[in-house]
């Protein structure tokens, strides 16, 4: 069954609107939930966890603060700028996948430019930074649906394709860094655990994708028409990376290079001498730890990266804490600071509001 230009719901079919129709209703209240009591409680719990880590491992905050204050401001500014180029590279990659998915499924609406896609990626990171369970990826797909009258299922499929590609790249880069890490005392064990986590994620995502493809014919035959069309558009998005593999791989590597460049510049600003392999390892470990479903991976990232830096990079506890605090200010706090106003003014970017849709007509 080809999806073609079928709408996300079939008027008069008698079916209840599916997940794509419900998506705006789920996300329209998100702005109110950002400053809701549960969100504030989340930050208090995360802050308490961080306080526990500092006291548990006996970190001298005075020494840590002196190291932070002594950081080179120009190198920190460069780290900030380099970090934000990752949104451009990831936005360009997402646009390639969206364009292929849209052309395959026959969507009539033009695919947005790199500026929109980069902004959507940044807003997705912002949502991940303030909410639990990493809802930012789904929110990014919702933005594309709402602002460009496109299919949510196809967009979320491209996000899955990105995740599979990213995890594969992480596993390959960890393997490339292995010869330089296992020479450290205890480095082999730490590298093995992080790499095993990445490989297991690759296997899990690949198995899910293969099952979805294998069951395609059966599901399209038995699913209701409105759900079958969504499922097929999802597969168009999820498999788009196969047809744009060289371009998406290059852009993905550039995005990771920007994150590694940020970590290297932060270390230089603080006066720490980290090898390239160690920068690669800490950056990738940071990314994997951020998958913990707390807001921005808070708690897991700080303790994990600081512990690895002490164990493998021969940094003291205060130095490792300073490295993590400065790096997390760029990757976590600054994303909230930059993303919050973008999120607040997001309705100004919408091509049309829900009030433009006639009463009783499903939103496409």
C-alpha positions in Angstrom: 0.0 0.0 0.0 1.6 3.3 -1.1 1.3 6.3 1.2 1.5 8.8 -1.6 -0.1 12.1 -0.7 -2.6 10.5 1.7 -3.5 12.8 4.6 -2.7 11.8 8.1 -6.4 11.0 8.7 -9.1 9.9 6.3 -12.1 12.2 6.7 -15.3 10.3 7.1 -13.5 7.0 7.5 -14.9 6.4 10.9 -11.5 5.9 12.4 -10.4 7.8 15.4 -7.5 10.2 14.7 -4.2 8.4 15.1 -1.0 9.4 16.8 -0.2 12.2 14.3 -3.5 13.9 14.9 -2.9 13.7 18.7 0.6 15.1 18.5 -0.4 18.8 18.5 -2.6 18.2 21.5 0.3 16.5 23.3 2.8 19.2 22.7 0.6 22.4 22.8 0.7 22.3 26.6 4.5 21.8 26.7 5.2 25.5 27.1 3.2 25.5 30.3 4.9 22.3 31.6 8.4 23.8 31.2 7.8 26.0 34.3 5.4 23.6 36.0 5.9 22.0 39.5 7.1 18.6 38.1 9.8 20.4 36.1 11.0 22.3 39.1 11.0 19.2 41.2 13.1 17.5 38.5 15.7 20.2 38.8 15.7 20.0 42.6 16.2 16.3 42.5 19.0 16.6 40.0 20.6 19.4 42.0 20.4 17.3 45.2 22.0 14.4 43.3 24.9 16.6 42.2 25.4 17.9 45.7 25.6 14.3 47.0 28.3 13.5 44.4 30.4 16.5 45.4 30.2 15.7 49.1 30.5 11.9 48.6 33.8 12.2 46.6 35.2 15.0 48.8 35.8 17.6 46.1 37.2 21.0 47.3 34.9 23.4 45.7 37.2 26.3 46.5 40.0 24.8 44.5 37.6 23.9 41.7 36.3 27.4 41.5 39.8 28.9 41.4 40.6 26.7 38.4 37.3 27.8 36.7 38.0 31.4 37.3 41.5 31.1 35.9 40.3 29.7 32.6 41.2 31.5 29.3 38.0 33.5 28.3 39.0 33.6 24.6 39.4 29.8 24.4 36.1 29.4 26.3 34.4 31.7 23.8 35.9 29.6 21.0 34.6 26.4 22.6 31.1 28.0 22.8 31.2 29.0 19.1 32.5 25.6 18.0 29.9 23.7 20.0 27.0 25.6 18.3 28.3 24.7 14.8 27.2 21.1 15.6 23.6 22.3 15.3 24.3 23.5 11.7 25.9 20.2 10.7 23.2 18.2 12.3 20.5 20.4 10.8 22.0 20.0 7.4 22.0 16.2 7.8 18.4 16.1 9.0 17.4 18.2 6.0 18.9 15.6 3.6 17.0 12.8 5.2 13.7 14.9 5.2 14.2 15.7 1.6 14.6 12.1 0.6 11.8 10.9 2.8 9.4 13.6 1.4 10.3 12.8 -2.3 9.9 9.1 -1.7 6.5 9.4 0.0 5.3 12.0 -2.5 4.7 14.9 0.0 3.8 18.1 -1.8 5.1 20.6 0.7 8.7 21.8 0.1 11.3 20.7 2.6 12.5 23.6 4.9 16.0 25.0 4.8 19.0 24.4 6.9 18.1 27.3 9.2 14.8 25.7 10.2 16.3 22.3 10.7 19.2 23.6 12.8 16.7 25.6 14.9 14.6 22.4 15.4 17.7 20.4 16.4 18.6 23.0 19.0 15.0 23.1 20.3 15.1 19.3 20.6 18.2 19.5 22.7 16.5 22.2 24.8 13.5 20.0 25.5 15.9 17.1 26.4 17.6 19.5 28.8 14.5 20.4 30.7 12.4 17.2 30.5 12.7 13.6 31.3 12.7 10.6 28.9 14.4 12.6 26.0 11.2 13.9 24.4 13.2 16.4 22.4 13.5 14.1 19.4 9.8 13.7 19.1 9.3 17.4 19.7 11.6 18.1 16.7 9.5 15.9 14.5 6.4 17.7 15.8 7.9 21.1 14.9 8.4 20.0 11.3 4.8 18.6 11.2 3.2 21.8 12.6 5.3 24.5 10.9 5.5 22.8 7.5 2.3 20.8 7.2 4.3 17.6 6.9 3.8 14.0 8.2 4.9 13.4 11.7 5.5 9.7 11.0 8.0 10.4 8.2 9.8 13.0 10.3 10.2 10.7 13.3 11.5 8.0 11.0 14.3 10.3 9.9 15.1 10.9 13.6 15.4 7.2 14.1 17.7 7.0 11.1 19.9 9.7 12.6 20.1 7.9 15.9 21.2 4.6 14.2 23.9 6.5 12.2 25.1 8.4 15.3 25.5 5.3 17.4 27.3 3.4 14.7 29.7 6.4 14.3 30.2 6.5 18.1 31.1 2.8 18.2 33.6 3.1 15.2 35.3 6.2 16.8 35.6 4.4 20.1 37.3 1.4 18.3 39.6 3.9 16.5 40.6 5.4 19.9 41.1 2.1 21.6 44.9 1.6 20.8 45.6 4.9 22.5 43.5 4.3 25.5 44.2 0.7 26.6 47.9 1.7 27.3 46.6 3.6 30.3 46.3 1.9 33.7 42.8 0.7 33.8 42.0 2.4 30.5 41.3 -0.9 28.8 38.4 -1.8 31.2 36.8 1.7 31.0 37.1 1.7 27.2 35.6 -1.8 27.0 32.6 -0.9 29.1 31.8 2.3 27.1 32.4 0.5 23.8 30.2 -2.4 24.8 27.4 0.0 25.6 27.7 1.6 22.2 27.8 -1.7 20.4 24.8 -3.0 22.3 22.9 0.2 21.3 23.9 -0.4 17.7 22.6 -3.9 17.8 19.4 -2.9 19.5 18.6 -0.2 17.0 19.5 -2.3 14.0 17.4 -5.2 15.2 14.4 -2.9 15.7 14.9 -1.4 12.2 15.2 -4.8 10.6 12.1 -6.1 12.3 10.1 -3.1 11.2 11.2 -3.7 7.6 10.6 -7.5 7.7 7.1 -7.0 9.1 6.2 -4.3 6.6 4.1 -6.5 4.3 2.2 -8.2 7.1 1.6 -4.9 9.0 0.4 -3.0 5.9 -2.0 -5.8 5.2 -3.6 -5.9 8.7 -3.3 -2.4 10.0 -6.2 0.1 9.5 -5.7 2.3 6.5 -4.9 5.5 8.5 -2.3 3.6 10.6 -0.8 1.8 7.6 -0.1 5.0 5.7 1.7 6.4 8.8 3.7 3.3 9.2 4.8 3.4 5.5 5.8 7.0 5.8 7.8 6.2 9.0 9.7 3.5 7.0 10.5 6.0 4.2 12.1 8.2 6.8 13.8 5.5 8.8 15.5 4.1 5.6 16.4 7.4 4.0 19.9 7.2 5.4 20.7 4.3 3.0 20.4 6.5 0.0 22.3 9.5 1.5 24.9 7.6 3.4 28.1 9.4 2.2 26.6 12.9 2.8 25.0 12.1 6.1 28.1 10.3 7.4 30.3 13.3 6.5 27.9 15.7 8.2 27.6 13.4 11.2 31.4 13.3 11.6 31.6 17.1 11.3 29.0 17.4 14.1 31.0 15.0 16.3 34.2 16.9 15.4 32.6 20.1 16.6 31.8 18.5 20.0 35.3 17.1 20.3 36.7 20.5 19.4 34.6 22.0 22.2 36.0 19.5 24.8 39.6 20.1 23.6 39.2 23.9 23.8 37.7 23.7 27.3 40.6 21.6 28.4 43.1 24.1 26.9 41.3 27.0 28.5 41.7 25.3 31.9 45.3 24.5 31.2 44.9 20.7 31.1 46.9 18.6 28.7 44.6 16.0 27.3 45.5 13.7 24.4 43.4 13.7 21.3 42.3 10.1 22.0 41.3 11.1 25.6 39.3 14.1 24.2 37.5 11.7 21.8 36.8 9.2 24.5 35.4 11.7 27.0 33.3 13.4 24.4 31.7 10.1 23.3 31.3 8.9 26.9 29.5 12.2 27.6 27.1 11.6 24.7 26.3 8.0 25.8 25.8 9.0 29.4 23.4 11.7 28.3 21.0 8.9 27.2 20.1 8.4 30.8 16.5 9.7 30.9 17.0 12.5 33.4 16.9 16.1 32.1 20.0 16.4 29.9 21.4 13.2 31.5 22.2 15.4 34.6 23.9 13.4 37.3 25.0 10.6 35.1 27.1 12.8 32.8 28.8 14.8 35.5 29.8 11.8 37.7 30.7 9.5 34.8 32.8 12.0 32.8 34.6 13.3 36.0 35.3 9.7 37.1 36.7 8.8 33.7 38.8 11.9 33.6 40.3 11.1 37.0 40.9 7.5 36.2 42.3 7.8 32.7 43.5 11.4 32.2 45.4 11.6 35.6 43.5 14.7 36.5 42.8 15.5 40.2 39.3 15.4 41.5 39.1 19.2 41.5 40.5 19.5 38.0 38.1 16.9 36.6 35.2 18.6 38.3 36.2 22.0 36.8 36.5 20.4 33.3 33.0 18.9 33.7 31.4 22.0 35.1 32.7 24.3 32.3 31.9 21.8 29.6 28.4 21.2 31.0 27.8 25.0 31.2 28.3 25.1 27.4 26.4 21.9 26.5 23.6 22.0 29.1 23.1 25.4 30.7 23.8 27.5 27.6 21.4 25.3 25.6 18.7 26.2 28.1 19.6 29.9 28.0 19.6 30.0 24.2 16.8 27.6 23.7 14.3 29.1 26.1 13.7 32.4 24.2 13.6 30.4 20.9 11.0 28.2 22.4 9.0 31.1 23.7 8.9 32.9 20.3 8.3 29.7 18.4 4.7 30.6 17.4 6.2 33.5 15.4 7.8 31.0 13.0 4.7 28.9 12.4 3.4 29.1 8.9 -0.2 28.9 10.1 -1.9 28.4 13.5 -4.4 25.8 14.4 -7.0 28.6 14.4 -6.7 28.7 10.7 -8.0 25.1 10.4 -11.8 25.0 10.0 -13.8 23.7 13.0 -14.1 19.9 12.8 -11.4 19.5 10.2 -8.4 17.3 11.3 -5.1 19.0 11.4 -2.9 17.5 8.6 
